[in-house]
Amino acid sequence: MTAAAPGAQPRDRAYRERTLTLSNGLELYFREYGWPQSGPAPVLCLPGLARNSADFNRLATRLAATRRVIAPDYRGRGRSDYDPDWRNYAPIVCADDMRHLIAGTNLHGFIAVGTSFGGILSIVLSLIAATAMRAIVLNDVGPYVEQSGTKRILAYIRDWPPQPDWPAAVASLRRNMPKLSLTTDDDWMAFARSTFQEGPDGMLHRNWDGKIVEPFLHGGDPYADLWQLYRGIRRIPTLVVRGGASDILSAETLARMKAEKPDLVSVTVPGIGHAPTLAEPEAARALDDFLARF
């Protein structure tokens, strides 16, 4: 594991930039907030399928006052290397990358906060890194993923066109994700800057490798039956945050999750689609109350 090059981290930045070399030589980028000697349980923030560590900057900066926080870019996303073989974008490979990250950063007794795909990885990690995990926060995802939402997400991940400038990038996000809880122009611009990157042609391109969808298109549905995996977290304290207008986690699935795990803590953010930012008042209160236990 190495730190980013000198000068890459402005003094006003709340995090340190790190990289981890994976077994095939790819570099995995991650942000580290807080310090290892912080008292409460550390947090591992796992973003959505095409998302990256920047999505958690607001939350991680807030938590870093008392906790250590690790937020990675998966391979093929953000500032991590792209993989020449799309088969290595399979969820199980991504989960193994996170297992190596946990070991490489010496995370012990951590709480996984996973949004969407990151929530699925959290459940998998509860099995393959069981001794290191203490609790789970599932942000707008469960053991059954609504197919309409899955198709929508896979379509934009694969086909989102380049944008000519930042105002156009913001407009495209507002148009395609109208039910996000972002309210200010600054919020939307920050979201755009984590979604797009400037290419050599001067256009703004998606900040992920479009091939990350290939395992889903050619390898069957990795989300076909996750209930058995979910039952594996029966003894792990878990909080679920659901967007009230989510097309990924339905109210019916959440009800079944509660029936199968009676100690499950949950909160629904009214009117918000996939996925809550965790800065909404309802979500922030529930998250703070949950984390205070560890």
C-alpha positions as CSV (number, residue, x, y, z in Angstrom):
1,M,0.0,0.0,0.0
2,T,1.3,3.4,-0.9
3,A,0.3,7.0,-0.3
4,A,-0.5,9.3,-3.2
5,A,2.3,11.4,-4.7
6,P,3.4,14.5,-2.7
7,G,1.4,17.5,-3.6
8,A,-1.7,15.4,-4.6
9,Q,-3.5,16.3,-1.3
10,P,-4.4,19.9,-0.7
11,R,-4.3,21.0,2.9
12,D,-8.0,21.7,3.1
13,R,-8.8,18.1,2.1
14,A,-10.3,16.0,4.8
15,Y,-8.8,12.7,3.6
16,R,-5.5,11.1,2.6
17,E,-5.2,9.5,-0.8
18,R,-4.0,5.9,-0.8
19,T,-3.5,3.1,-3.3
20,L,-3.4,-0.7,-2.9
21,T,-1.8,-3.0,-5.5
22,L,-4.1,-5.9,-6.4
23,S,-2.8,-9.4,-7.2
24,N,-2.9,-8.7,-11.0
25,G,-0.9,-5.5,-10.6
26,L,-3.9,-3.1,-10.8
27,E,-3.9,-0.1,-8.5
28,L,-7.0,0.3,-6.3
29,Y,-7.5,3.9,-5.1
30,F,-9.1,4.7,-1.8
31,R,-9.6,7.6,0.6
32,E,-8.7,7.4,4.3
33,Y,-10.4,9.8,6.8
34,G,-9.6,10.1,10.5
35,W,-6.8,8.1,12.1
36,P,-6.3,4.5,13.0
37,Q,-6.1,5.3,16.7
38,S,-9.6,6.7,16.8
39,G,-11.7,5.1,19.5
40,P,-15.1,4.1,18.0
41,A,-15.4,1.4,15.4
42,P,-14.0,2.3,11.9
43,V,-16.3,2.5,8.9
44,L,-15.8,1.0,5.4
45,C,-17.9,3.0,2.9
46,L,-18.8,0.9,-0.2
47,P,-20.4,2.9,-3.1
48,G,-22.9,1.8,-5.8
49,L,-22.1,-0.2,-8.9
50,A,-20.7,2.7,-11.0
51,R,-20.1,5.1,-8.2
52,N,-16.9,5.9,-6.3
53,S,-15.5,7.2,-3.0
54,A,-16.5,10.8,-3.6
55,D,-20.1,9.9,-2.9
56,F,-19.2,9.5,0.8
57,N,-17.1,12.6,1.2
58,R,-19.7,14.5,3.2
59,L,-20.5,11.6,5.5
60,A,-16.9,10.5,5.9
61,T,-15.7,14.0,6.7
62,R,-18.4,14.2,9.4
63,L,-17.5,10.8,10.9
64,A,-13.8,11.4,10.8
65,A,-14.0,13.7,13.8
66,T,-14.2,10.5,15.9
67,R,-13.7,7.5,13.6
68,R,-11.4,6.2,10.9
69,V,-13.2,5.9,7.6
70,I,-12.1,4.1,4.4
71,A,-13.8,4.8,1.1
72,P,-12.6,2.9,-2.0
73,D,-13.0,3.3,-5.8
74,Y,-13.6,-0.3,-7.1
75,R,-11.5,-1.5,-10.0
76,G,-12.8,0.2,-13.2
77,R,-14.3,3.1,-11.3
78,G,-13.1,6.6,-10.3
79,R,-9.3,6.8,-9.9
80,S,-8.7,3.0,-9.7
81,D,-7.2,1.2,-12.7
82,Y,-9.5,-0.3,-15.3
83,D,-9.2,-4.0,-15.8
84,P,-8.5,-5.3,-19.4
85,D,-10.6,-8.4,-18.7
86,W,-14.3,-7.6,-18.0
87,R,-14.7,-10.9,-16.2
88,N,-12.7,-9.4,-13.3
89,Y,-15.6,-7.0,-12.8
90,A,-17.7,-9.8,-11.4
91,P,-19.1,-9.1,-7.9
92,I,-17.1,-11.9,-6.3
93,V,-13.9,-10.4,-7.6
94,C,-14.9,-7.0,-6.3
95,A,-15.7,-8.6,-2.9
96,D,-12.3,-10.2,-2.8
97,D,-10.7,-6.8,-3.6
98,M,-12.4,-5.4,-0.6
99,R,-11.2,-8.3,1.5
100,H,-7.7,-7.4,0.5
101,L,-8.4,-3.8,1.3
102,I,-9.6,-4.7,4.8
103,A,-6.4,-6.7,5.4
104,G,-4.2,-4.1,3.8
105,T,-5.6,-1.2,5.9
106,N,-5.8,-3.3,9.1
107,L,-9.5,-2.7,9.6
108,H,-10.7,-4.5,12.7
109,G,-14.3,-4.5,14.0
110,F,-15.5,-2.2,11.2
111,I,-19.0,-1.2,10.2
112,A,-19.8,-1.6,6.5
113,V,-21.9,1.2,5.0
114,G,-22.9,0.0,1.6
115,T,-25.0,1.8,-1.0
116,S,-26.8,-0.4,-3.5
117,F,-24.2,-2.7,-5.0
118,G,-22.0,-1.8,-2.0
119,G,-24.7,-3.2,0.3
120,I,-24.6,-6.5,-1.5
121,L,-20.8,-6.5,-1.1
122,S,-21.3,-5.8,2.6
123,I,-23.4,-8.9,2.9
124,V,-20.8,-11.0,1.1
125,L,-18.0,-9.6,3.2
126,S,-19.9,-10.6,6.3
127,L,-19.1,-14.2,5.2
128,I,-15.6,-13.9,3.7
129,A,-14.3,-11.3,6.3
130,A,-16.6,-12.3,9.1
131,T,-14.1,-11.8,12.0
132,A,-13.4,-8.3,11.0
133,M,-17.0,-7.0,10.6
134,R,-19.0,-5.6,13.4
135,A,-22.2,-4.2,11.8
136,I,-23.8,-3.4,8.5
137,V,-25.7,-0.4,7.0
138,L,-27.6,-1.3,3.8
139,N,-28.4,1.9,1.9
140,D,-31.4,1.2,-0.4
141,V,-30.7,-2.4,-1.2
142,G,-31.8,-5.8,0.0
143,P,-31.8,-9.5,-0.8
144,Y,-34.2,-8.9,-3.7
145,V,-33.4,-6.2,-6.2
146,E,-36.3,-4.9,-8.3
147,Q,-35.7,-5.7,-11.9
148,S,-37.1,-2.4,-13.3
149,G,-34.4,-0.5,-11.3
150,T,-31.7,-2.9,-12.3
151,K,-32.4,-2.5,-16.0
152,R,-32.5,1.2,-15.6
153,I,-29.2,1.4,-13.9
154,L,-27.4,-1.1,-16.2
155,A,-28.7,0.9,-19.2
156,Y,-27.3,4.2,-18.1
157,I,-24.0,2.7,-16.9
158,R,-23.4,1.2,-20.4
159,D,-24.8,4.0,-22.6
160,W,-24.5,7.4,-20.8
161,P,-23.2,9.7,-23.5
162,P,-20.3,12.2,-23.2
163,Q,-21.3,15.7,-22.2
164,P,-19.9,18.9,-23.7
165,D,-19.4,20.9,-20.4
166,W,-20.3,20.9,-16.7
167,P,-23.7,22.6,-17.0
168,A,-24.7,20.0,-19.5
169,A,-23.5,17.2,-17.3
170,V,-25.5,18.6,-14.4
171,A,-28.6,18.9,-16.6
172,S,-28.2,15.3,-17.7
173,L,-28.1,14.1,-14.1
174,R,-31.1,16.2,-13.1
175,R,-33.0,14.8,-16.0
176,N,-32.2,11.2,-15.4
177,M,-32.2,11.1,-11.6
178,P,-34.9,13.6,-10.6
179,K,-35.8,11.8,-7.3
180,L,-32.4,12.3,-5.6
181,S,-32.4,14.4,-2.5
182,L,-29.8,16.9,-3.9
183,T,-31.3,20.4,-3.7
184,T,-28.6,23.0,-4.3
185,D,-26.7,23.8,-7.5
186,D,-23.5,23.1,-5.6
187,D,-24.8,19.7,-4.6
188,W,-25.6,18.8,-8.2
189,M,-22.2,20.1,-9.4
190,A,-20.4,18.0,-6.8
191,F,-22.4,15.0,-8.0
192,A,-21.5,15.7,-11.6
193,R,-17.8,16.0,-10.8
194,S,-17.8,12.6,-9.2
195,T,-19.8,11.2,-12.2
196,F,-17.8,12.5,-15.1
197,Q,-14.2,13.1,-16.0
198,E,-12.6,15.3,-18.7
199,G,-11.2,13.3,-21.6
200,P,-8.5,14.2,-24.1
201,D,-11.2,15.3,-26.5
202,G,-12.3,18.0,-24.1
203,M,-15.6,16.2,-23.5
204,L,-16.8,14.9,-20.2
205,H,-17.0,11.2,-20.1
206,R,-18.5,8.8,-17.5
207,N,-16.1,8.1,-14.6
208,W,-16.2,4.4,-14.9
209,D,-15.4,1.6,-17.4
210,G,-18.6,0.8,-19.3
211,K,-17.5,-2.9,-19.3
212,I,-18.4,-3.2,-15.6
213,V,-21.9,-4.2,-16.7
214,E,-20.6,-7.2,-18.7
215,P,-20.7,-9.8,-15.9
216,F,-24.4,-8.9,-15.4
217,L,-25.2,-9.2,-19.1
218,H,-23.3,-12.4,-19.9
219,G,-22.9,-14.2,-16.6
220,G,-26.5,-14.5,-15.5
221,D,-28.1,-12.5,-12.7
222,P,-25.7,-12.2,-9.7
223,Y,-28.7,-11.0,-7.7
224,A,-30.9,-13.9,-8.5
225,D,-31.3,-15.2,-5.0
226,L,-29.6,-13.3,-2.2
227,W,-32.0,-14.4,0.6
228,Q,-29.7,-17.2,1.7
229,L,-26.8,-14.7,2.0
230,Y,-29.0,-12.3,3.9
231,R,-29.9,-15.1,6.4
232,G,-26.1,-15.3,7.1
233,I,-26.2,-11.8,8.7
234,R,-28.9,-12.8,11.2
235,R,-26.6,-12.2,14.1
236,I,-25.0,-9.0,12.8
237,P,-26.5,-5.7,13.8
238,T,-28.0,-4.1,10.7
239,L,-29.6,-0.8,9.7
240,V,-31.5,-0.5,6.4
241,V,-32.1,3.0,4.9
242,R,-34.7,3.0,2.1
243,G,-35.7,5.7,-0.3
244,G,-39.5,5.9,-0.2
245,A,-39.6,6.2,-4.0
246,S,-36.9,3.6,-4.6
247,D,-37.1,1.3,-7.7
248,I,-34.4,-1.0,-6.2
249,L,-35.6,-1.8,-2.6
250,S,-39.4,-2.1,-2.3
251,A,-41.5,-1.7,0.8
252,E,-42.5,-5.4,0.4
253,T,-38.9,-6.6,0.4
254,L,-38.1,-4.5,3.4
255,A,-41.1,-6.0,5.3
256,R,-39.8,-9.5,4.5
257,M,-36.3,-8.5,5.7
258,K,-37.8,-7.4,9.0
259,A,-39.8,-10.6,9.3
260,E,-36.6,-12.7,8.7
261,K,-34.5,-10.6,11.0
262,P,-36.6,-9.2,13.8
263,D,-33.9,-7.0,15.3
264,L,-33.4,-5.2,12.0
265,V,-33.4,-1.4,12.3
266,S,-34.8,0.5,9.4
267,V,-35.8,4.0,8.2
268,T,-37.5,5.2,5.1
269,V,-36.8,8.6,3.6
270,P,-40.1,9.8,2.1
271,G,-40.2,10.8,-1.6
272,I,-36.5,9.9,-2.3
273,G,-35.5,7.6,-5.1
274,H,-32.4,5.4,-5.4
275,A,-30.4,6.1,-3.5
276,P,-30.5,8.3,-0.4
277,T,-27.3,10.3,0.2
278,L,-27.5,9.5,3.9
279,A,-27.4,13.3,4.6
280,E,-31.2,13.5,4.6
281,P,-32.3,14.3,8.2
282,E,-34.2,11.0,8.7
283,A,-31.3,9.0,7.4
284,A,-28.6,11.0,9.2
285,R,-30.4,10.6,12.6
286,A,-30.9,6.9,12.1
287,L,-27.3,6.4,11.0
288,D,-26.0,8.4,14.0
289,D,-28.1,6.5,16.5
290,F,-27.0,3.2,15.0
291,L,-23.3,4.0,14.8
292,A,-23.4,5.3,18.4
293,R,-23.8,1.7,19.5
294,F,-20.3,0.8,18.3
